[in-house]
């Protein structure tokens, strides 16, 4: 049995990892999480993930139970268990256990800290090039989507509706604007301009989104952080979805209609190569 879990100070195999039924994460979805990709045993953009974790914790009235150095030690020790493989590291902090089931929480409560690492098999470039299908749906979520909360029922329902429609992702529309996917950020290309919605309470500030913008800046790809209307989406030359585990995927069909010329676009090809080279540099242990 491999040691793939960290739970409240212990490293143990998943079979032995148990939490209480009084945990507020279990009862209320009262907690936050991160998903951090690991390439060649190296954590990708760890500092950005920790910063977002701090922001999410602050957003739900918690303080981080660990300093960044402590987090780093815990997460590096856990990922070292799987050697220098590519991994997806899941980290979750819930408010902890309360014997009385009350929506309001008591002050003296110890958080539950859980992390699990798993081998990550990202799609090859050829697989990615085959693209995905997406549908648009009205966004029924709350107004704090920038918090990476474990309370994901609306996202789960949206992704399920997409799957029922034969698609892999749902693009959410709020007040006439496309904001993000059920579990990914949104980019479009229009007349060679790469566009993603600006950060706001309507979307999660994705770490992959941030890297894509940074790479666009470094390599002279024109980009803008601007609102994307439902019409912009329909007439886009390219649509991409980004996330830590799926990386950057081209959407080739939207609501059953072809996107652009129906193939992965030129700018997606360029960005994907840039992204791959970041991963390769990290695998060699280079600082990004
Ligand atoms: N989800 N928006 C939402 C709603 C997400 O759930 C995610 C990622 C993103 C992309 O963020 P990042 O680039 O930091 O992964 C955007 C993760 C992967 C998940 O829930 O498994």
Boltz pocket constraint, residues with backbone or C-beta under 6 A from the ligand:
constraints:
  - pocket:
      binder: B
      contacts: [[A, 35], [A, 155], [A, 180], [A, 181], [A, 182], [A, 183], [A, 184], [A, 185], [A, 203], [A, 204], [A, 205], [A, 206], [A, 207], [A, 208], [A, 209], [A, 242], [A, 243], [A, 244], [A, 245]]
      max_distance: 6.0
